Amino acid sequence: MPIWRPLCWVIGLVAAAWASAGPSLAQNYPNRPIRIVVPFAAGGAVDTVGRIVAAKMTEHLGQPVIVENRTGAGGNIGADTVAKSAPDGYMLLLTTSGHAITPALYRTVPYDAVKDFTPVSQVLATTFVLVASPKLPVASIAEVIALAKSKPGGLNYGSSGLGAPLHLAMEVFKHSAGIDVQHIPYRGDAPVNAALIGGEIQLAVVPQSTGLPFIKAGSIRPLGVTGTKRSPVLPEVPTIAEAGVTGLEVRSWNGLFAPAGTPREVVLTIQKAVAASMASAEVRDRILAMGQDPIGNTPEEFDALFKSDLARFAKVIEQAKIQRLD
């Protein structure tokens, strides 16, 4: 008998076993702890939201949902970890709209942001705040622009990492305002806030959720919010568009992804737990108090948003002439 015949027979058995395991996996899911990888530093906006949602998902799924921080490369290290994990629903990625920026911003990454992931649910929508260190003598966007133009390259700003939405937002601001400000990347927005307070950096675009306590305390100075309207939690702060700087009218998001190939039934089980968590009064109140909007939509709705943002960010990067990163 030719050797290829028994080999094909073995391969067929393995394939059949995997196929039959799919429904069984879905029916028994979850039967052990689930890890949510947050690719940014502990204490940051995404980490804070992740821990709030994970605690409520634990109640709905009946298994511990654990947040694991894997930082670096603007979120790419954590994303790569999930991309290469088993597609069984036990390792998920909670990330930002930066995931839709990566394909246009980086020349090469070790994963495919589209093909290697399955969108599960948009967790929330959020706006950012352009802020200044209290040690910088400015009180408005107009004053920042005037000061930056008087000292080309003399000011700096921090972000949560190369390619993160906070980095891209500030680059769009620089381009639209016609200023030159030097970039200093950090491993998350929590260290950015600390650097602002200490005067290590002078400017940053930060999430409302983590920036709000410091703004209220007077530790950092708000100059403008992204989006098309003022934030209900910062009604006295104008939008950046009100200062005549365009390109930052859109909102950002946090979303949950599973590895590509995760069974549909498992994806839907996770999505339902997210939706139920975001609908609970406890979680909604905490998210709204941070200046963010809870969502919890379907995989199809999140996928449509993600694909739309892929095209939108590619256009923004091209128009702003932002150099691609290695």
Number of C-alpha atoms within 10 A of each C-alpha: 5 6 7 9 10 11 11 11 11 12 12 12 12 12 12 11 11 13 11 11 12 16 15 11 17 19 12 10 18 19 13 12 15 21 18 26 25 28 29 32 23 21 15 24 22 25 25 18 22 25 19 18 22 22 16 20 25 17 13 17 19 12 15 19 23 18 24 22 15 19 20 19 19 26 26 26 18 23 30 20 18 27 25 15 15 14 20 21 25 21 24 29 27 28 28 27 22 25 23 24 24 26 21 21 23 14 11 13 16 12 18 14 19 16 11 18 23 24 24 31 28 29 26 21 19 23 25 28 28 26 25 29 25 19 16 17 12 17 14 20 23 15 13 20 18 14 17 20 17 11 13 12 13 12 19 16 23 27 30 29 25 24 25 26 27 29 24 23 23 22 23 22 20 18 18 15 20 13 21 18 21 16 20 17 20 20 22 27 29 22 19 27 29 16 19 24 20 15 16 17 24 22 31 29 32 30 26 25 23 20 26 21 13 16 17 12 9 13 20 26 25 29 24 24 28 27 20 15 15 18 22 12 14 17 11 12 17 20 25 25 17 14 14 11 19 15 16 21 16 11 13 23 22 22 25 27 28 29 28 19 15 18 18 14 16 24 23 16 17 22 24 20 20 26 20 16 26 25 15 12 10 12 19 17 15 16 22 16 15 20 21 25 19 24 21 25 20 18 20 12 14 22 19 11 16 21 12 12 18 20 14 13 21 16 13 18 18 13 11 16 12 15 12 15 13 8
